[in-house]
Amino acid sequence: MTALAWLVPIALVMGLVGLGAFLWSMSSGQYDDLDGAAERIFIDADADMPMVNTQEQATEPKPSRS
C-alpha cells in the first residue's frame, strides 16, 4: 500500500509534465507546417551542389608539392 502512495503522485506529476510539454509545443508553433516537414525528406541535399565531371578530374595533372 505504501508503494501506491508513492507511485500515484509520481504518475500524476509525470502526466502533468507531459501535458505541459505538449501544450507548450502547440503554442510555440511546432505543428504549424506539417506538409513541409513531410516533403523535406524527398529533397536531395546534393541537388544544390554543382556537378563535377569525373573525366576532367582524371585527365588534369595534379599539382606537385615541392
N, CA, C and O atoms as a Tinker XYZ file with bonds, in Angstrom:
   264  protein
     1  N      0.810000   -1.197000    0.000000    73     2
     2  CA     0.000000    0.000000    0.000000    64     1     3
     3  C      0.850000    1.257000    0.000000    63     2     4     5
     4  O      0.458000    2.278000   -0.564000    81     3
     5  N      2.009000    1.184000    0.630000    73     3     6
     6  CA     2.844000    2.387000    0.657000    64     5     7
     7  C      3.449000    2.660000   -0.725000    63     6     8     9
     8  O      3.791000    3.797000   -1.047000    81     7
     9  N      3.575000    1.609000   -1.531000    73     7    10
    10  CA     4.093000    1.810000   -2.885000    64     9    11
    11  C      3.114000    2.635000   -3.710000    63    10    12    13
    12  O      3.532000    3.480000   -4.503000    81    11
    13  N      1.821000    2.402000   -3.534000    73    11    14
    14  CA     0.821000    3.188000   -4.256000    64    13    15
    15  C      0.836000    4.640000   -3.814000    63    14    16    17
    16  O      0.568000    5.542000   -4.607000    81    15
    17  N      1.148000    4.860000   -2.552000    73    15    18
    18  CA     1.214000    6.239000   -2.057000    64    17    19
    19  C      2.332000    7.007000   -2.750000    63    18    20    21
    20  O      2.264000    8.233000   -2.843000    81    19
    21  N      3.355000    6.316000   -3.237000    73    19    22
    22  CA     4.442000    6.959000   -3.988000    64    21    23
    23  C      4.168000    6.974000   -5.489000    63    22    24    25
    24  O      4.411000    7.980000   -6.156000    81    23
    25  N      3.663000    5.861000   -6.022000    73    23    26
    26  CA     3.520000    5.733000   -7.460000    64    25    27
    27  C      2.409000    6.583000   -8.056000    63    26    28    29
    28  O      2.571000    7.114000   -9.154000    81    27
    29  N      1.309000    6.723000   -7.376000    73    27    30
    30  CA     0.196000    7.508000   -7.911000    64    29    31
    31  C      0.571000    8.987000   -8.041000    63    30    32    33
    32  O      0.337000    9.562000   -9.104000    81    31
    33  N      1.139000    9.629000   -7.022000    73    31    34
    34  CA     1.539000   11.036000   -7.215000    64    33    35
    35  C      2.631000   11.206000   -8.270000    63    34    36    37
    36  O      2.629000   12.186000   -9.014000    81    35
    37  N      3.560000   10.257000   -8.336000    73    35    38
    38  CA     4.609000   10.343000   -9.356000    64    37    39
    39  C      3.995000   10.237000  -10.751000    63    38    40    41
    40  O      4.385000   10.979000  -11.653000    81    39
    41  N      3.049000    9.333000  -10.938000    73    39    42
    42  CA     2.388000    9.176000  -12.231000    64    41    43
    43  C      1.600000   10.426000  -12.589000    63    42    44    45
    44  O      1.608000   10.845000  -13.747000    81    43
    45  N      0.928000   11.022000  -11.632000    73    43    46
    46  CA     0.171000   12.248000  -11.897000    64    45    47
    47  C      1.091000   13.407000  -12.273000    63    46    48    49
    48  O      0.793000   14.170000  -13.191000    81    47
    49  N      2.198000   13.533000  -11.567000    73    47    50
    50  CA     3.153000   14.602000  -11.880000    64    49    51
    51  C      3.751000   14.394000  -13.270000    63    50    52    53
    52  O      3.885000   15.351000  -14.033000    81    51
    53  N      4.111000   13.161000  -13.603000    73    51    54
    54  CA     4.671000   12.884000  -14.926000    64    53    55
    55  C      3.642000   13.147000  -16.029000    63    54    56    57
    56  O      3.996000   13.643000  -17.099000    81    55
    57  N      2.396000   12.826000  -15.780000    73    55    58
    58  CA     1.340000   13.114000  -16.748000    64    57    59
    59  C      1.150000   14.606000  -16.946000    63    58    60    61
    60  O      0.957000   15.063000  -18.072000    81    59
    61  N      1.203000   15.365000  -15.868000    73    59    62
    62  CA     1.072000   16.822000  -15.973000    64    61    63
    63  C      2.260000   17.445000  -16.687000    63    62    64    65
    64  O      2.098000   18.407000  -17.438000    81    63
    65  N      3.452000   16.907000  -16.462000    73    63    66
    66  CA     4.636000   17.408000  -17.167000    64    65    67
    67  C      4.503000   17.123000  -18.664000    63    66    68    69
    68  O      4.813000   17.983000  -19.488000    81    67
    69  N      4.048000   15.936000  -19.013000    73    67    70
    70  CA     3.842000   15.595000  -20.419000    64    69    71
    71  C      2.775000   16.465000  -21.071000    63    70    72    73
    72  O      2.935000   16.902000  -22.211000    81    71
    73  N      1.700000   16.713000  -20.358000    73    71    74
    74  CA     0.643000   17.579000  -20.866000    64    73    75
    75  C      1.154000   19.001000  -21.037000    63    74    76    77
    76  O      0.840000   19.664000  -22.026000    81    75
    77  N      1.937000   19.466000  -20.081000    73    75    78
    78  CA     2.513000   20.810000  -20.182000    64    77    79
    79  C      3.462000   20.928000  -21.370000    63    78    80    81
    80  O      3.468000   21.949000  -22.059000    81    79
    81  N      4.260000   19.899000  -21.614000    73    79    82
    82  CA     5.173000   19.915000  -22.762000    64    81    83
    83  C      4.392000   19.912000  -24.074000    63    82    84    85
    84  O      4.769000   20.605000  -25.018000    81    83
    85  N      3.324000   19.150000  -24.140000    73    83    86
    86  CA     2.500000   19.132000  -25.335000    64    85    87
    87  C      1.841000   20.481000  -25.573000    63    86    88    89
    88  O      1.843000   20.979000  -26.699000    81    87
    89  N      1.283000   21.073000  -24.542000    73    87    90
    90  CA     0.645000   22.387000  -24.698000    64    89    91
    91  C      1.663000   23.454000  -25.071000    63    90    92    93
    92  O      1.355000   24.345000  -25.863000    81    91
    93  N      2.867000   23.382000  -24.518000    73    91    94
    94  CA     3.917000   24.331000  -24.883000    64    93    95
    95  C      4.287000   24.185000  -26.354000    63    94    96    97
    96  O      4.472000   25.183000  -27.052000    81    95
    97  N      4.398000   22.928000  -26.834000    73    95    98
    98  CA     4.757000   22.721000  -28.237000    64    97    99
    99  C      3.643000   23.200000  -29.166000    63    98   100   101
   100  O      3.924000   23.678000  -30.265000    81    99
   101  N      2.410000   23.083000  -28.752000    73    99   102
   102  CA     1.307000   23.592000  -29.567000    64   101   103
   103  C      1.338000   25.109000  -29.643000    63   102   104   105
   104  O      1.116000   25.681000  -30.710000    81   103
   105  N      1.612000   25.766000  -28.523000    73   103   106
   106  CA     1.596000   27.232000  -28.513000    64   105   107
   107  C      2.835000   27.832000  -29.157000    63   106   108   109
   108  O      2.799000   28.989000  -29.578000    81   107
   109  N      3.943000   27.077000  -29.250000    73   107   110
   110  CA     5.161000   27.624000  -29.848000    64   109   111
   111  C      5.248000   27.353000  -31.341000    63   110   112   113
   112  O      6.235000   27.735000  -31.970000    81   111
   113  N      4.253000   26.712000  -31.923000    73   111   114
   114  CA     4.191000   26.529000  -33.363000    64   113   115
   115  C      4.926000   25.324000  -33.891000    63   114   116   117
   116  O      5.338000   25.329000  -35.051000    81   115
   117  N      5.109000   24.297000  -33.101000    73   115   118
   118  CA     5.815000   23.104000  -33.553000    64   117   119
   119  C      5.036000   22.347000  -34.625000    63   118   120   121
   120  O      5.638000   21.628000  -35.422000    81   119
   121  N      3.728000   22.492000  -34.661000    73   119   122
   122  CA     2.895000   21.713000  -35.578000    64   121   123
   123  C      2.277000   22.587000  -36.667000    63   122   124   125
   124  O      1.257000   22.211000  -37.244000    81   123
   125  N      2.872000   23.742000  -36.961000    73   123   126
   126  CA     2.292000   24.644000  -37.945000    64   125   127
   127  C      2.489000   24.157000  -39.374000    63   126   128   129
   128  O      1.567000   24.275000  -40.182000    81   127
   129  N      3.656000   23.615000  -39.717000    73   127   130
   130  CA     3.966000   23.248000  -41.100000    64   129   131
   131  C      4.210000   21.740000  -41.201000    63   130   132   133
   132  O      5.355000   21.300000  -41.306000    81   131
   133  N      3.146000   20.962000  -41.170000    73   131   134
   134  CA     3.290000   19.512000  -41.235000    64   133   135
   135  C      3.624000   19.039000  -42.645000    63   134   136   137
   136  O      4.354000   18.061000  -42.810000    81   135
   137  N      3.100000   19.719000  -43.664000    73   135   138
   138  CA     3.372000   19.311000  -45.042000    64   137   139
   139  C      4.818000   19.583000  -45.421000    63   138   140   141
   140  O      5.429000   18.780000  -46.128000    81   139
   141  N      5.373000   20.686000  -44.970000    73   139   142
   142  CA     6.763000   21.000000  -45.289000    64   141   143
   143  C      7.721000   19.979000  -44.711000    63   142   144   145
   144  O      8.685000   19.586000  -45.367000    81   143
   145  N      7.470000   19.555000  -43.513000    73   143   146
   146  CA     8.333000   18.551000  -42.887000    64   145   147
   147  C      8.186000   17.198000  -43.579000    63   146   148   149
   148  O      9.154000   16.444000  -43.677000    81   147
   149  N      6.994000   16.891000  -44.053000    73   147   150
   150  CA     6.781000   15.620000  -44.732000    64   149   151
   151  C      7.432000   15.608000  -46.116000    63   150   152   153
   152  O      7.897000   14.562000  -46.569000    81   151
   153  N      7.468000   16.752000  -46.785000    73   151   154
   154  CA     8.060000   16.818000  -48.124000    64   153   155
   155  C      9.563000   17.042000  -48.083000    63   154   156   157
   156  O     10.243000   16.769000  -49.072000    81   155
   157  N     10.091000   17.518000  -46.998000    73   155   158
   158  CA    11.515000   17.812000  -46.893000    64   157   159
   159  C     12.374000   16.550000  -47.013000    63   158   160   161
   160  O     13.543000   16.632000  -47.390000    81   159
   161  N     11.807000   15.393000  -46.698000    73   159   162
   162  CA    12.575000   14.155000  -46.782000    64   161   163
   163  C     12.871000   13.780000  -48.228000    63   162   164   165
   164  O     13.820000   13.041000  -48.490000    81   163
   165  N     12.071000   14.280000  -49.175000    73   163   166
   166  CA    12.262000   13.943000  -50.572000    64   165   167
   167  C     13.244000   14.874000  -51.282000    63   166   168   169
   168  O     13.625000   14.601000  -52.421000    81   167
   169  N     13.655000   15.949000  -50.650000    73   167   170
   170  CA    14.578000   16.895000  -51.265000    64   169   171
   171  C     15.983000   16.333000  -51.164000    63   170   172   173
   172  O     16.441000   15.961000  -50.084000    81   171
   173  N     16.657000   16.274000  -52.293000    73   171   174
   174  CA    18.021000   15.751000  -52.336000    64   173   175
   175  C     18.979000   16.843000  -51.881000    63   174   176   177
   176  O     18.997000   17.931000  -52.455000    81   175
   177  N     19.761000   16.566000  -50.875000    73   175   178
   178  CA    20.683000   17.561000  -50.334000    64   177   179
   179  C     21.797000   17.884000  -51.308000    63   178   180   181
   180  O     22.353000   18.981000  -51.258000    81   179
   181  N     22.140000   16.957000  -52.197000    73   179   182
   182  CA    23.215000   17.176000  -53.155000    64   181   183
   183  C     22.727000   17.890000  -54.414000    63   182   184   185
   184  O     23.542000   18.202000  -55.282000    81   183
   185  N     21.445000   18.157000  -54.541000    73   183   186
   186  CA    20.923000   18.784000  -55.752000    64   185   187
   187  C     21.430000   20.217000  -55.900000    63   186   188   189
   188  O     21.533000   20.704000  -57.026000    81   187
   189  N     21.744000   20.896000  -54.825000    73   187   190
   190  CA    22.213000   22.267000  -54.891000    64   189   191
   191  C     23.698000   22.366000  -55.220000    63   190   192   193
   192  O     24.190000   23.447000  -55.544000    81   191
   193  N     24.407000   21.256000  -55.141000    73   191   194
   194  CA    25.838000   21.271000  -55.387000    64   193   195
   195  C     26.106000   21.128000  -56.879000    63   194   196   197
   196  O     25.380000   20.396000  -57.552000    81   195
   197  N     27.121000   21.800000  -57.425000    73   195   198
   198  CA    27.414000   21.671000  -58.853000    64   197   199
   199  C     27.935000   20.286000  -59.190000    63   198   200   201
   200  O     28.603000   19.640000  -58.383000    81   199
   201  N     27.621000   19.848000  -60.380000    73   199   202
   202  CA    28.081000   18.541000  -60.852000    64   201   203
   203  C     29.569000   18.626000  -61.196000    63   202   204   205
   204  O     30.021000   19.634000  -61.741000    81   203
   205  N     30.311000   17.605000  -60.890000    73   203   206
   206  CA    31.733000   17.554000  -61.191000    64   205   207
   207  C     31.946000   16.465000  -62.229000    63   206   208   209
   208  O     31.512000   15.328000  -62.047000    81   207
   209  N     32.614000   16.818000  -63.313000    73   207   210
   210  CA    32.895000   15.857000  -64.362000    64   209   211
   211  C     34.100000   15.024000  -63.934000    63   210   212   213
   212  O     35.195000   15.559000  -63.762000    81   211
   213  N     33.904000   13.735000  -63.764000    73   211   214
   214  CA    34.982000   12.883000  -63.263000    64   213   215
   215  C     36.053000   12.651000  -64.310000    63   214   216   217
   216  O     37.206000   12.414000  -63.950000    81   215
   217  N     35.714000   12.710000  -65.613000    73   215   218
   218  CA    36.727000   12.533000  -66.649000    64   217   219
   219  C     37.705000   13.702000  -66.660000    63   218   220   221
   220  O     38.909000   13.505000  -66.823000    81   219
   221  N     37.193000   14.915000  -66.487000    73   219   222
   222  CA    38.076000   16.075000  -66.467000    64   221   223
   223  C     39.026000   16.015000  -65.281000    63   222   224   225
   224  O     40.187000   16.411000  -65.385000    81   223
   225  N     38.536000   15.527000  -64.176000    73   223   226
   226  CA    39.401000   15.421000  -62.997000    64   225   227
   227  C     40.485000   14.375000  -63.221000    63   226   228   229
   228  O     41.609000   14.542000  -62.748000    81   227
   229  N     40.168000   13.315000  -63.926000    73   227   230
   230  CA    41.141000   12.243000  -64.126000    64   229   231
   231  C     42.247000   12.654000  -65.105000    63   230   232   233
   232  O     43.383000   12.198000  -64.978000    81   231
   233  N     41.922000   13.511000  -66.081000    73   231   234
   234  CA    42.910000   13.885000  -67.090000    64   233   235
   235  C     43.762000   15.070000  -66.661000    63   234   236   237
   236  O     44.859000   15.257000  -67.186000    81   235
   237  N     43.285000   15.869000  -65.725000    73   235   238
   238  CA    44.068000   17.035000  -65.295000    64   237   239
   239  C     45.215000   16.591000  -64.414000    63   238   240   241
   240  O     45.019000   15.787000  -63.503000    81   239
   241  N     46.417000   17.102000  -64.670000    73   239   242
   242  CA    47.545000   16.736000  -63.797000    64   241   243
   243  C     47.385000   17.393000  -62.424000    63   242   244   245
   244  O     46.943000   18.534000  -62.298000    81   243
   245  N     47.753000   16.646000  -61.436000    73   243   246
   246  CA    47.685000   17.172000  -60.076000    64   245   247
   247  C     48.952000   17.986000  -59.810000    63   246   248   249
   248  O     50.048000   17.581000  -60.195000    81   247
   249  N     48.796000   19.120000  -59.157000    73   247   250
   250  CA    49.994000   19.915000  -58.836000    64   249   251
   251  C     50.867000   19.188000  -57.828000    63   250   252   253
   252  O     50.383000   18.610000  -56.855000    81   251
   253  N     52.166000   19.235000  -58.087000    73   251   254
   254  CA    53.080000   18.553000  -57.172000    64   253   255
   255  C     53.520000   19.510000  -56.084000    63   254   256   257
   256  O     53.701000   20.705000  -56.314000    81   255
   257  N     53.684000   18.965000  -54.912000    73   255   258
   258  CA    54.140000   19.756000  -53.773000    64   257   259
   259  C     55.646000   19.664000  -53.681000    63   258   260   261
   260  O     56.212000   18.571000  -53.690000    81   259
   261  N     56.292000   20.809000  -53.594000    73   259   262
   262  CA    57.754000   20.808000  -53.516000    64   261   263
   263  C     58.210000   21.215000  -52.152000    63   262   264
   264  O     59.413000   21.272000  -51.895000    81   263
